[in-house]
Amino acid sequence: MSGRITVIMRSKNSAWVIGQALSGLFSQHRRDFELLLVDSGSTDATLDIARRFPCRIIQIPAREYFPGAVLNMAIQQARGELLVFQNSDVVPLAPNALERLLAPLETGQADATFARQLPRPEAHTWVRRDYALAFPPRGEPPSWMAYSLPFAAMRRTAWERHPFYEDAWGSEDTEWGHWARRDGLTVRYVPEALVMHSHNYTLRQLHGRRFIEGEADAFILRDRVSLPLFLRRLCGSWARDAQAHLLERDLPGLVLSIPRRWVYHRAYWEGHMLGERRKKSGSQDASIGQRVVLDRS
């Protein structure tokens, strides 16, 4: 079985958590995998920690990190027939998480799978609310959650049919999930595969994240943003945040939700407008979104 499964992990300055992520991975019931780590310019102890575990390491400069392209490069060097993706800040919460994730692939019930992500104990109220919606404990996730790579798997043959896209800097998993759905592949959500993963983004980090999601959606969904849609989404998210924070009696979070959701939707608008302009002009330059993210990370 050795080499049949390749786990691909991407890292950069993950020393604060990568030890937990790798310990969780190597504590799994399933150990018949190789680990391929792609590091994009870590300056902390990330690689020192990673070298304590059996893995192959690929190092690239930070400015060469484009998610879709990096994943495609890593898969080309992977030996496995089954590809597992684990972010360096994702911690498996049970020793059967990998086993559960792989089961639908090995029994022929799915072409790709993704896990249920639980927020960290220190996650903000709005983060916990969003994760509860995106990753339910049973049943199916919302329709907009097409695929999520922090802990996911797919058959190599599925990737060969459609490698990760490289048109924009982010949302490569979302694009792949939408393609799979249109092309008739089966992507299964596996709530029994439990991992811990979340971010309490600063406003600067949130701006970068949402900017590249907006740019990517212009390519993935091929839609257009409008002022009424922007205002509707802004007001709707404020209302949902207010309800969640009031239920939690989180007054500071309620106050902060006003600037946070403004940044959240304004950055998405700006990124989407960039994506629309790039589509119209035929531009292949994805570096603007990359700079927005890296400058705010």
N, C-alpha and C positions, 0 to 999 in steps of 0.2 A: 504493500500500500504506500510505502514511502515515496514521496514525490508526486503522488496523485493529486494532492491538494497544495496550492500555494496561497499563503496569506501575504497580502501586500499591505504594508503600513507606510504612511507618509508622515514625516516628522519635521519640525523646526522648533528649536528651543522648548522642548517638551520635558525637560528634566524634572519639572514639578510633578509629573504624572506618568511618564512613560514606564517607570518601574512598576507601577500598579497595573498598567495596561499589559505589559509583557508577563508579569507574574500571573495575571488572570488568564492570559492566553495559554501559557505553559502549565497551567493547573487544570486544563480541560481534560475530560475523559478521552477525547480524540487528540492524539498526538502525532498522527500520521500526516504531517504537513511540513513543508519548508516555509521559512519566513524570509521575505524579501523586504528590506527596509530602504526607502528612498528618503534621504535627508537633504533638505534644501538650505544649507548654510547655517546650521546650528552653531551658536557661539557659547552655549552653556555645556552642561555635562551630559546632554542627550546621548551622544554617541558612546561615551564611556559607559553609561548604564546599559545601552543596547548591546554592547560587546560582551556583556556578562551572559547573554543568551545566544543560543545557536541561530545565526542569521547571516544572510548575505546583505551587504550594505552597498548602496549606490549613492554617491554624493554628487549633488549638482549645486551651482551657485543660486542664490536666492532669486536673482533676476531672470533665471531660466525656468522658474517654476510657473508653468501653466497647467492647471489641474488635469484637463483632458489629455493633453500631450504627454504629461508625466505618467499618467495611468497607462496609456497605450504603450509607452516605452517599457514600463515595468512588466506589463503582461507579455510583451514580446520576449522578455528575458525569463519569464516564469516557466517552470517545468510542469506545473499542474494542469490537469484536465478540468478541475474545479477551482475557481478563483474566489478567494475570500478577501474582503476589504475590511480592515480595522483601522480606524484613526488612532493616532498615538495618544489621544486623550480619552479613549473609550475603554472602560473597565468592565469586562464580563463579570456578572454578578452571581453566576452559578456555574458549576463545572460541566454542565450539559448544554451551555449556550451554543457552542459551536456545533455540537451534535444535533441539536434542534434545528439550527440554521441550515445545516446540510441535508437533513433527512428528506425534504421534498424534492431536492435535486437528485438524490441517489435512488429514490423510489419512482422517479419519472413523473412526479406530480407538478413540477414547476421547472421553468427555465432559469429563474432568478428568485432570490429571497431577500428579505430585509427584516431586521430585528426590532423589538420594542425597546425604545430608549427611555430610561427614567432619569429625571433631572438630579443633579447633585444636591446634597442636603442644604447647601448654602444658596441654592437657586432662588432668584427673586420671585415674587408672587406672579408677575406676568409671565415669566419663563415657565413656571410650573403649570400655569393655566394653558399656555400654548402647547406644551408637551402632552398634557392630558388629552387635548383635542387631537393632536397629530398622531399619537401612539396609544390607542385605547387598549385596555387590558384584554379585550376579546372582540371578535368580529373583525370588520374591515376598517381601515383608516379612511379619512375623508378623501374625496376624489382627487384633490390637488396633491395629495401625498402619493406620487406615482412610484417613487423609489428613493431610498435614502442610504447613502454609502458609508456612514460612520461604522456600521457593522452590517455587512451584507455579503451575498455570495451569488455567483452565476456560473453557468457552464461556459467553458471557453468557446464552444461552438456558437453560443448566443452572442458573445462579444465579437467573434469573427464576422457574424452577419452585420453587426453595427458597432464599430469601435466608438469610444467616447468622443463626443464632438469637441472641436477646438475653435469654434467661431467666436466664442466669448470666454471670459476668464473663469466663470463659475457656473454652478448649477448643472454640471455634467451628469450627475445622477438623475436629476429631474428630466433632462432631455432624453436620457436613455430610457427611463421609465415610460415617458410619453410615446417614444418610438415603439417600444415593446408592446404597449397596449394597442397601438394602431396596427402593428404588424401581426397580431394574433398570438404573441408569446404570453406565457403565464408567469406573472410576477406575484409571488405570494408573500403576504405579511405574516410573520411568525411571532406572535406575542409571547410565546413561551421562551423565546431566546432573549433573555434579559441582559441588558447592559446599562451602564451609567454614563451619561454624556449630556452636558449642557454648558452654556456660556452666559455669564453675566457681563454682557458687552458694555463698555463705556459708550458714550454718545459718538465718539470718533470711530470706534470699532464698528458700531452699529451702522453708521453711515457707509463705511466701506463695504460691509456685508450686503446691505440692501441695494447699494448702487450696482454691484455686479449681478445681483439677482434680477434687478430691473433690466439691465442690459441683456442678460441671457434670455429673459422671457420674451423680449422683442424678437429673438430668433426662434425660440421654442414654440411659443403660442401664436406668433405672427399676428399679434393684435396691436392696438393703438391705445395710448392713454389719453384721457380727457379730463378736463377740470371737474365736471360733475362726478366722474368715477373716483377721482382723487379725493374729493370732499366726502363722498359717501363712505369710502373705506376709512378715511381719517376719523370721521364722527363715529362710525360703527366700532372701530377698535378702541376709541376713547370710552365709549359706553360699556363695552365688555370689560375693559380694564377697571373701570370704576366699580362695577359690580364685584369683580374678583377681589379688589383691594378692600372694599367695604366689608365683604364677608370675612376676610382675613384680619380686619381691623388694622390694616397697614396704611396709615395716613401718610407717612413719607413716600411710600410707593405710589399712592394715589396722586400726590402732588407732582412727583417726577414723571408720571405717565404722560403729562401734557407735553413737555419738551421731547420726551422719548418717542412718542408716537408721531410727533411732527417730523422728527429726523427720520424715523422709520419709513414714512410714506413719501416725504420729500426726496430722500435719497433714491428710493425706488423710481420715482418720477424722473429724476435727472438721469439715472442709468438707462431707463427705458427710452428716453428721448435720444440718448447717444446711440442705443441699439437701432432705433428707427432710422437715424441719420446714416449709420453704417450700412444698413440694409439697402437704403435708397441709393447710396453712392457706390455700393459694392466693395466697401473697404474691408480688407482682411486683417487690419491692425487691431489686435486685442490687447495692446499694451496699456491703453488708457485705464481700463478697468483694473488691470494688474497694479498700476501705480497708485490708484486710489486706495486699493486694499493694503498694499505694502506700506504706504506712507501713513496709514492710520492703524497699523497693527502694533 
